[in-house]
């Protein structure tokens, strides 16, 4: 996502005592990875000490990352470098670099583990690759609307959903035929997309708006059923891990909203200064790890107290955030 809104945080940050936070992190042994989009690097943060222990060079503009099906490699997509960097999710050691992947902005594996999909944000296409457990082979390149942003694949591995950031659309791609089966207009600057477990409902964050659109996709054509009011710049989703709630970052409003997937209403708000972007959730569900895009920080939010408890310095324009020790997705 390339909405460079300079948001100046005015939160009075209340930092909790270091000991309780350290105790919460003791159960987590795997590092937290933060992609520094403008520094072409990944910050590796130790959750026990809350220090950046190393910085891994990548290609230009790493934005998103995804775990391989065997959980042995974390794939970092470097959009402007046209490369994928494979990293060990436990040791943070680089395993290999795959080249000639055109503009891999967003990425996702299908649940059946047969397909690897990337969205080319600047080149206006979606690439579908075959996955054999180790290597990827291009199967189809699909022209889309303007600026494909984020991807979701349904649980049966039949449909890819992608938002079109600059043409304000949601597109569905049939995986069997690898063709577009429908497209529908959305609100301003759709970003992340999140599907419910029953595959009947999609949520779309509107970075150019103040809420999340809800679509019924159970029929042959999508139907927008409502808009959940959250805050300005609704952007990235992350499941809370409890099978009922999902978080969405509000980049312009410097906050995170919690949405109840049963009532489809916003039920809680958390502070997240500095332009919150991608998130991950600690394995016990007690902490939110948030990339503060404009503040060069990894922000840690305590879910129970609804307070920022720590900020760690990372690189420029931190985007994707991920750890192996996370709550269920």
Secondary structure in CASP SS format (residue, H / E / C, confidence):
PFRMAT SS
TARGET T0000
AUTHOR 0000-0000-0000
METHOD secondary structure of the structure
MODEL  1
X C 1.00
X C 1.00
X C 1.00
X C 1.00
X C 1.00
X C 1.00
X C 1.00
X C 1.00
X C 1.00
X C 1.00
X C 1.00
X C 1.00
X C 1.00
X C 1.00
X C 1.00
X C 1.00
X C 1.00
X H 1.00
X H 1.00
X H 1.00
X H 1.00
X H 1.00
X H 1.00
X H 1.00
X H 1.00
X C 1.00
X C 1.00
X C 1.00
X C 1.00
X C 1.00
X C 1.00
X E 1.00
X E 1.00
X E 1.00
X E 1.00
X E 1.00
X C 1.00
X C 1.00
X C 1.00
X C 1.00
X E 1.00
X E 1.00
X E 1.00
X E 1.00
X E 1.00
X E 1.00
X C 1.00
X C 1.00
X C 1.00
X C 1.00
X E 1.00
X E 1.00
X E 1.00
X E 1.00
X E 1.00
X E 1.00
X E 1.00
X C 1.00
X C 1.00
X C 1.00
X C 1.00
X E 1.00
X E 1.00
X E 1.00
X E 1.00
X E 1.00
X E 1.00
X C 1.00
X C 1.00
X C 1.00
X C 1.00
X C 1.00
X C 1.00
X E 1.00
X E 1.00
X E 1.00
X E 1.00
X E 1.00
X C 1.00
X C 1.00
X C 1.00
X C 1.00
X E 1.00
X E 1.00
X E 1.00
X E 1.00
X E 1.00
X C 1.00
X C 1.00
X C 1.00
X C 1.00
X C 1.00
X C 1.00
X E 1.00
X E 1.00
X E 1.00
X E 1.00
X E 1.00
X E 1.00
X C 1.00
X C 1.00
X C 1.00
X C 1.00
X C 1.00
X C 1.00
X E 1.00
X E 1.00
X E 1.00
X E 1.00
X C 1.00
X C 1.00
X C 1.00
X C 1.00
X C 1.00
X E 1.00
X E 1.00
X E 1.00
X E 1.00
X E 1.00
X E 1.00
X C 1.00
X C 1.00
X C 1.00
X C 1.00
X E 1.00
X E 1.00
X E 1.00
X E 1.00
X E 1.00
X E 1.00
X E 1.00
X C 1.00
X C 1.00
X C 1.00
X C 1.00
X E 1.00
X E 1.00
X E 1.00
X E 1.00
X E 1.00
X E 1.00
X E 1.00
X E 1.00
X C 1.00
X C 1.00
X C 1.00
X C 1.00
X E 1.00
X E 1.00
X E 1.00
X E 1.00
X E 1.00
X E 1.00
X C 1.00
X C 1.00
X C 1.00
X C 1.00
X C 1.00
X E 1.00
X E 1.00
X E 1.00
X E 1.00
X E 1.00
X E 1.00
X C 1.00
X C 1.00
X C 1.00
X C 1.00
X E 1.00
X E 1.00
X E 1.00
X E 1.00
X E 1.00
X E 1.00
X C 1.00
X C 1.00
X C 1.00
X C 1.00
X E 1.00
X E 1.00
X E 1.00
X E 1.00
X E 1.00
X E 1.00
X E 1.00
X C 1.00
X C 1.00
X C 1.00
X C 1.00
X E 1.00
X E 1.00
X E 1.00
X E 1.00
X E 1.00
X E 1.00
X C 1.00
X C 1.00
X C 1.00
X C 1.00
X C 1.00
X E 1.00
X E 1.00
X E 1.00
X E 1.00
X E 1.00
X E 1.00
X C 1.00
X C 1.00
X C 1.00
X C 1.00
X E 1.00
X E 1.00
X E 1.00
X E 1.00
X E 1.00
X E 1.00
X C 1.00
X C 1.00
X C 1.00
X C 1.00
X C 1.00
X C 1.00
X E 1.00
X E 1.00
X E 1.00
X E 1.00
X E 1.00
X E 1.00
X E 1.00
X C 1.00
X C 1.00
X C 1.00
X C 1.00
X E 1.00
X E 1.00
X E 1.00
X E 1.00
X E 1.00
X E 1.00
X C 1.00
X C 1.00
X C 1.00
X C 1.00
X C 1.00
X E 1.00
X E 1.00
X E 1.00
X E 1.00
X E 1.00
X E 1.00
X C 1.00
X C 1.00
X C 1.00
X C 1.00
X E 1.00
X E 1.00
X E 1.00
X E 1.00
X E 1.00
X E 1.00
X C 1.00
X C 1.00
X C 1.00
X C 1.00
X E 1.00
X E 1.00
X E 1.00
X E 1.00
X E 1.00
X E 1.00
X E 1.00
X C 1.00
X C 1.00
X C 1.00
X C 1.00
X E 1.00
X E 1.00
X E 1.00
X E 1.00
X E 1.00
X E 1.00
X E 1.00
X C 1.00
X C 1.00
X C 1.00
X C 1.00
X E 1.00
X E 1.00
X E 1.00
X E 1.00
X E 1.00
X E 1.00
X C 1.00
X C 1.00
X C 1.00
X C 1.00
X E 1.00
X E 1.00
X E 1.00
X E 1.00
X E 1.00
X E 1.00
X C 1.00
X C 1.00
X C 1.00
X C 1.00
X E 1.00
X E 1.00
X E 1.00
X E 1.00
X E 1.00
X E 1.00
X E 1.00
X C 1.00
X C 1.00
X C 1.00
X C 1.00
X E 1.00
X E 1.00
X E 1.00
X E 1.00
X E 1.00
X E 1.00
X C 1.00
X C 1.00
X E 1.00
X C 1.00
X C 1.00
X C 1.00
END
